[in-house]
Structures are given as C-alpha cells and as structure tokens.
C-alpha cells in the first residue's frame, strides 16, 4: 500500500450557523492548515498515488481567499470541511483541518 500526505495553507472566511449564541456566528477568517492523506495499492501510470499539484489545485481553487459560506453548500465547520475535502479526492482516506493553533478536526473514511 502506498500512502502520500500533502500539507497546504489557505486563507478563507466563514460564519457558522449554530443552535446557540456564539461569536463564530459572525463572519471571521482563518489561515487554515489542511493535511490530506491518500493511499492506493497501485501507482498510476505516472508512478504516483495522486499528483500533489492536483490536490493543491483542487483545494486552493475552490477554497483559498473565499467566503466558505458562499462556495460550500453546508455549515462550514472544520469537521464538515474535512469530510468534504476527503470526498473530493478519490484516493483520499483522511483529512485534517486546522483553523487555529488549538482547533483541529479530522475526518477519516471507514475502512
């Protein structure tokens, strides 16, 4: 089994739709760190699990310097964003989304 990991940073704003009062209901931004793990039993014809540039391009084109509420169709919590990213890349099995130093979420597909 081959496994690759891609780390990237994006800047994006969001506001959360919550069932309780929170300052996170106001529009605010983060410098997000995203780590994507992909795996495959076999390499593609180019000798890769997935091209690192394709992972970066997909995430940055869709999310970087955007208001996430305008480009995503769900409540843009770190948890929901991690799952969405994981589902965008066929070889992906785990994603970590860090919105600040102490606030980190992971999503991992069931085996």
Z-matrix of the N, CA and C atoms (Angstrom, degrees):
N
C 1 1.457
C 2 1.526 1 108.31
N 3 1.320 2 115.83 1 129.96
C 4 1.463 3 122.27 2 176.28
C 5 1.527 4 108.50 3 -98.67
N 6 1.315 5 115.83 4 139.22
C 7 1.464 6 120.82 5 177.71
C 8 1.523 7 108.75 6 -133.71
N 9 1.332 8 116.12 7 136.03
C 10 1.467 9 121.73 8 174.31
C 11 1.526 10 108.62 9 -126.83
N 12 1.326 11 114.36 10 156.12
C 13 1.462 12 121.00 11 178.76
C 14 1.516 13 108.31 12 -132.62
N 15 1.320 14 116.79 13 133.71
C 16 1.464 15 122.51 14 178.35
C 17 1.518 16 108.39 15 -123.46
N 18 1.337 17 116.57 16 126.89
C 19 1.462 18 122.55 17 176.98
C 20 1.519 19 107.83 18 -111.23
N 21 1.338 20 116.21 19 135.20
C 22 1.452 21 119.78 20 175.93
C 23 1.511 22 110.17 21 -148.45
N 24 1.301 23 115.35 22 164.34
C 25 1.455 24 122.10 23 179.56
C 26 1.514 25 109.17 24 -121.47
N 27 1.318 26 115.05 25 140.78
C 28 1.459 27 121.10 26 174.46
C 29 1.520 28 108.31 27 -134.66
N 30 1.293 29 115.52 28 157.47
C 31 1.464 30 121.92 29 172.65
C 32 1.516 31 106.76 30 -115.31
N 33 1.333 32 115.81 31 127.85
C 34 1.462 33 119.32 32 -178.48
C 35 1.519 34 109.37 33 -157.87
N 36 1.329 35 114.64 34 154.67
C 37 1.457 36 120.51 35 177.12
C 38 1.521 37 109.65 36 -107.61
N 39 1.323 38 114.96 37 161.50
C 40 1.460 39 121.15 38 173.84
C 41 1.518 40 108.48 39 -164.23
N 42 1.306 41 114.22 40 166.30
C 43 1.459 42 121.31 41 168.54
C 44 1.506 43 105.57 42 -137.26
N 45 1.318 44 115.71 43 142.59
C 46 1.459 45 119.99 44 -175.39
C 47 1.521 46 110.76 45 -96.98
N 48 1.304 47 115.56 46 141.73
C 49 1.463 48 122.49 47 173.90
C 50 1.523 49 106.47 48 -97.41
N 51 1.323 50 116.27 49 106.02
C 52 1.460 51 121.12 50 -171.47
C 53 1.524 52 111.47 51 -118.84
N 54 1.319 53 115.72 52 160.53
C 55 1.468 54 121.67 53 178.69
C 56 1.525 55 111.74 54 -87.88
N 57 1.322 56 117.35 55 5.77
C 58 1.461 57 122.79 56 179.83
C 59 1.526 58 108.24 57 -142.57
N 60 1.309 59 117.45 58 164.95
C 61 1.461 60 122.26 59 -179.15
C 62 1.519 61 109.79 60 -77.06
N 63 1.329 62 115.69 61 129.58
C 64 1.466 63 121.02 62 -179.15
C 65 1.515 64 108.80 63 -153.99
N 66 1.335 65 116.17 64 148.90
C 67 1.466 66 119.47 65 175.99
C 68 1.525 67 111.04 66 -65.27
N 69 1.329 68 117.72 67 -18.10
C 70 1.470 69 121.29 68 179.05
C 71 1.527 70 112.55 69 -73.70
N 72 1.333 71 116.96 70 -6.26
C 73 1.467 72 120.15 71 173.27
C 74 1.526 73 111.12 72 -73.85
N 75 1.341 74 116.85 73 -16.81
C 76 1.461 75 122.32 74 176.60
C 77 1.525 76 109.55 75 -85.80
N 78 1.320 77 116.45 76 147.86
C 79 1.447 78 120.96 77 177.31
C 80 1.529 79 109.53 78 -60.51
N 81 1.330 80 116.11 79 129.28
C 82 1.460 81 121.88 80 179.03
C 83 1.526 82 108.45 81 -152.98
N 84 1.312 83 117.32 82 165.99
C 85 1.458 84 120.31 83 -176.25
C 86 1.511 85 113.24 84 -124.37
N 87 1.322 86 114.19 85 162.90
C 88 1.464 87 122.20 86 177.13
C 89 1.523 88 108.78 87 -139.25
N 90 1.306 89 115.63 88 155.44
C 91 1.455 90 122.42 89 163.21
C 92 1.519 91 105.21 90 -98.44
N 93 1.316 92 115.29 91 94.63
C 94 1.455 93 123.23 92 -172.62
C 95 1.525 94 110.59 93 -78.48
N 96 1.319 95 116.04 94 144.92
C 97 1.465 96 122.10 95 168.52
C 98 1.520 97 105.78 96 -111.67
N 99 1.320 98 115.58 97 129.02
C 100 1.462 99 121.60 98 -179.98
C 101 1.528 100 107.51 99 -122.30
N 102 1.325 101 116.37 100 129.67
C 103 1.463 102 121.27 101 174.12
C 104 1.518 103 107.49 102 -121.35
N 105 1.324 104 114.59 103 128.45
C 106 1.465 105 122.36 104 -176.84
C 107 1.526 106 108.44 105 -116.69
N 108 1.331 107 116.43 106 129.73
C 109 1.469 108 121.96 107 175.01
C 110 1.526 109 108.46 108 -110.28
N 111 1.335 110 116.50 109 130.67
C 112 1.465 111 122.06 110 178.01
C 113 1.524 112 109.02 111 -128.29
N 114 1.332 113 115.29 112 150.36
C 115 1.464 114 119.19 113 178.21
C 116 1.516 115 110.75 114 -144.43
N 117 1.324 116 113.21 115 157.14
C 118 1.463 117 120.12 116 177.44
C 119 1.519 118 108.72 117 -158.38
N 120 1.308 119 115.69 118 145.83
C 121 1.463 120 120.20 119 175.52
C 122 1.520 121 110.94 120 -73.34
N 123 1.329 122 116.24 121 -29.03
C 124 1.460 123 120.98 122 179.97
C 125 1.521 124 110.10 123 -129.56
N 126 1.315 125 115.38 124 151.29
C 127 1.455 126 120.61 125 177.16
C 128 1.521 127 109.77 126 -84.75
N 129 1.324 128 115.76 127 153.20
C 130 1.465 129 119.95 128 177.29
C 131 1.536 130 109.23 129 -72.59
N 132 1.317 131 118.57 130 175.80
C 133 1.479 132 120.44 131 -178.00
C 134 1.528 133 114.22 132 -58.03
N 135 1.332 134 117.37 133 -21.27
C 136 1.468 135 120.73 134 177.95
C 137 1.520 136 112.60 135 -88.84
N 138 1.344 137 117.48 136 1.02
C 139 1.462 138 121.10 137 179.14
C 140 1.520 139 113.83 138 82.90
N 141 1.341 140 117.08 139 27.03
C 142 1.470 141 121.65 140 -177.78
C 143 1.520 142 111.00 141 -128.33
N 144 1.323 143 115.53 142 155.89
C 145 1.465 144 120.84 143 167.13
C 146 1.520 145 107.31 144 -70.39
N 147 1.314 146 115.89 145 -52.10
C 148 1.460 147 124.66 146 175.58
C 149 1.529 148 106.26 147 -159.62
N 150 1.297 149 117.42 148 146.06
C 151 1.462 150 120.85 149 -179.80
C 152 1.531 151 109.28 150 -70.16
N 153 1.326 152 116.79 151 125.61
C 154 1.465 153 121.05 152 178.73
C 155 1.528 154 111.37 153 -54.89
N 156 1.330 155 116.36 154 -37.45
C 157 1.467 156 120.35 155 -179.49
C 158 1.521 157 111.60 156 -63.78
N 159 1.334 158 117.81 157 -33.61
C 160 1.462 159 120.22 158 179.10
C 161 1.530 160 111.08 159 -68.90
N 162 1.325 161 116.63 160 -37.99
C 163 1.468 162 120.04 161 176.47
C 164 1.528 163 109.48 162 -62.25
N 165 1.320 164 115.76 163 -50.13
C 166 1.468 165 120.69 164 -179.11
C 167 1.522 166 111.31 165 -59.75
N 168 1.320 167 116.42 166 -45.96
C 169 1.465 168 120.73 167 -177.76
C 170 1.524 169 111.07 168 -61.41
N 171 1.322 170 117.53 169 -46.31
C 172 1.460 171 121.10 170 -177.70
C 173 1.528 172 110.77 171 -61.10
N 174 1.306 173 117.50 172 -45.93
C 175 1.470 174 120.58 173 -176.74
C 176 1.520 175 110.72 174 -71.86
N 177 1.326 176 117.29 175 -47.09
C 178 1.459 177 119.07 176 -177.09
C 179 1.522 178 112.43 177 -67.10
N 180 1.318 179 118.40 178 -40.72
C 181 1.468 180 119.65 179 -179.76
C 182 1.522 181 111.47 180 -61.95
N 183 1.309 182 116.81 181 -38.48
C 184 1.461 183 120.66 182 -175.83
C 185 1.535 184 112.64 183 -83.45
N 186 1.347 185 118.16 184 -35.64
C 187 1.463 186 119.96 185 -168.11
C 188 1.527 187 115.95 186 -116.82
N 189 1.325 188 119.55 187 -28.85
C 190 1.466 189 120.70 188 -171.18
C 191 1.528 190 111.83 189 -68.99
N 192 1.320 191 115.08 190 131.82
C 193 1.462 192 123.79 191 -179.73
C 194 1.526 193 112.08 192 57.50
N 195 1.320 194 115.03 193 41.15
C 196 1.462 195 121.52 194 179.11
C 197 1.526 196 109.78 195 -125.27
N 198 1.321 197 114.43 196 160.86
C 199 1.465 198 121.26 197 166.70
C 200 1.525 199 105.04 198 -87.74
N 201 1.312 200 117.40 199 110.98
C 202 1.462 201 121.43 200 -173.55
C 203 1.526 202 112.58 201 -62.53
N 204 1.319 203 117.59 202 -27.29
C 205 1.461 204 120.06 203 176.46
C 206 1.524 205 111.95 204 -65.18
N 207 1.319 206 117.08 205 -24.82
C 208 1.464 207 121.35 206 -179.27
C 209 1.521 208 112.87 207 -87.79
N 210 1.330 209 118.70 208 -21.86
C 211 1.471 210 120.02 209 -175.75
C 212 1.529 211 113.43 210 -110.59
N 213 1.313 212 117.90 211 -12.07
C 214 1.462 213 121.25 212 178.82
C 215 1.525 214 109.37 213 -115.20
N 216 1.302 215 117.18 214 146.21
C 217 1.467 216 121.06 215 -174.88
C 218 1.527 217 113.15 216 -95.76
N 219 1.318 218 117.13 217 19.50
C 220 1.467 219 121.78 218 -177.92
C 221 1.524 220 109.42 219 -140.14
N 222 1.321 221 116.72 220 169.16
C 223 1.460 222 122.40 221 176.79
C 224 1.535 223 107.98 222 -63.59
N 225 1.350 224 119.05 223 114.84
C 226 1.460 225 121.09 224 -170.31
C 227 1.530 226 114.56 225 -80.88
N 228 1.333 227 115.08 226 61.73
C 229 1.465 228 119.46 227 171.53
C 230 1.526 229 108.23 228 -75.75
N 231 1.307 230 117.37 229 161.36
C 232 1.468 231 120.77 230 177.62
C 233 1.525 232 110.65 231 -58.38
N 234 1.327 233 116.90 232 -38.86
C 235 1.467 234 121.17 233 179.99
C 236 1.525 235 111.28 234 -63.43
N 237 1.326 236 116.24 235 -47.04
C 238 1.465 237 120.33 236 -179.90
C 239 1.527 238 111.81 237 -65.97
N 240 1.322 239 116.89 238 -37.47
C 241 1.463 240 120.59 239 178.52
C 242 1.524 241 110.05 240 -65.59
N 243 1.323 242 117.83 241 -42.09
C 244 1.469 243 121.48 242 178.71
C 245 1.530 244 110.95 243 -59.03
N 246 1.328 245 116.78 244 -45.50
C 247 1.467 246 120.18 245 179.37
C 248 1.528 247 110.79 246 -64.81
N 249 1.313 248 117.37 247 -43.22
C 250 1.462 249 121.17 248 -179.82
C 251 1.532 250 110.94 249 -59.97
N 252 1.337 251 116.72 250 -47.14
C 253 1.471 252 120.07 251 179.06
C 254 1.520 253 110.07 252 -59.71
N 255 1.323 254 117.02 253 -45.70
C 256 1.466 255 120.94 254 -179.37
C 257 1.525 256 111.29 255 -57.60
N 258 1.308 257 116.76 256 -38.89
C 259 1.467 258 120.86 257 -178.52
C 260 1.533 259 113.42 258 -76.19
N 261 1.331 260 117.99 259 -12.98
C 262 1.463 261 121.31 260 179.81
C 263 1.524 262 113.08 261 -81.78
N 264 1.328 263 117.52 262 -19.11
C 265 1.465 264 122.54 263 -173.26
C 266 1.523 265 108.02 264 -119.67
N 267 1.327 266 118.75 265 112.23
C 268 1.473 267 120.50 266 -173.80
C 269 1.535 268 114.72 267 -54.81
N 270 1.325 269 118.25 268 -36.72
C 271 1.460 270 121.21 269 -176.99
C 272 1.529 271 112.78 270 -82.73
N 273 1.310 272 117.83 271 -7.05
C 274 1.466 273 122.27 272 -174.50
C 275 1.525 274 110.88 273 -73.77
N 276 1.342 275 115.56 274 137.62
C 277 1.458 276 120.20 275 175.09
C 278 1.525 277 112.77 276 -125.53
N 279 1.340 278 117.52 277 -12.01
C 280 1.464 279 119.81 278 -179.64
C 281 1.522 280 109.75 279 -155.32
N 282 1.342 281 115.19 280 142.14
C 283 1.468 282 121.35 281 177.31
C 284 1.519 283 108.61 282 -138.62
N 285 1.332 284 115.75 283 137.72
C 286 1.458 285 122.50 284 172.40
C 287 1.526 286 107.76 285 -113.56
N 288 1.318 287 116.39 286 132.27
C 289 1.458 288 122.09 287 176.57
C 290 1.523 289 107.57 288 -122.41
N 291 1.328 290 115.77 289 121.46
C 292 1.460 291 121.87 290 -179.71
C 293 1.520 292 107.95 291 -115.10
N 294 1.344 293 115.91 292 117.03
C 295 1.462 294 118.66 293 -179.49
C 296 1.523 295 112.15 294 -95.63
N 297 1.318 296 117.49 295 -18.87
C 298 1.458 297 122.51 296 172.74
C 299 1.525 298 106.99 297 -157.11
N 300 1.308 299 117.18 298 174.46
C 301 1.461 300 120.37 299 -174.34
C 302 1.526 301 113.07 300 -54.89
N 303 1.311 302 116.96 301 -36.88
C 304 1.458 303 120.06 302 -174.99
C 305 1.524 304 114.70 303 -108.93
N 306 1.324 305 117.77 304 7.02
C 307 1.465 306 121.35 305 -178.48
C 308 1.520 307 109.71 306 -123.07
N 309 1.336 308 114.82 307 103.40
C 310 1.461 309 121.91 308 -173.32
C 311 1.522 310 108.90 309 -133.27
N 312 1.337 311 115.75 310 138.11
C 313 1.464 312 120.78 311 176.38
C 314 1.520 313 108.91 312 -128.19
N 315 1.338 314 115.40 313 146.13
C 316 1.462 315 122.14 314 175.42
C 317 1.509 316 108.79 315 -121.31
N 318 1.320 317 115.14 316 148.54
C 319 1.459 318 121.25 317 166.95
C 320 1.511 319 106.24 318 -129.52
N 321 1.334 320 116.52 319 133.27
C 322 1.453 321 121.16 320 178.10
C 323 1.520 322 108.23 321 -134.75
N 324 1.342 323 115.28 322 130.17
C 325 1.461 324 119.77 323 178.45
C 326 1.528 325 110.08 324 -67.41
N 327 1.320 326 116.19 325 147.02
C 328 1.455 327 120.84 326 173.23
C 329 1.518 328 108.75 327 -65.25
N 330 1.308 329 115.36 328 146.43
C 331 1.473 330 119.03 329 -178.54
C 332 1.495 331 112.26 330 -76.80
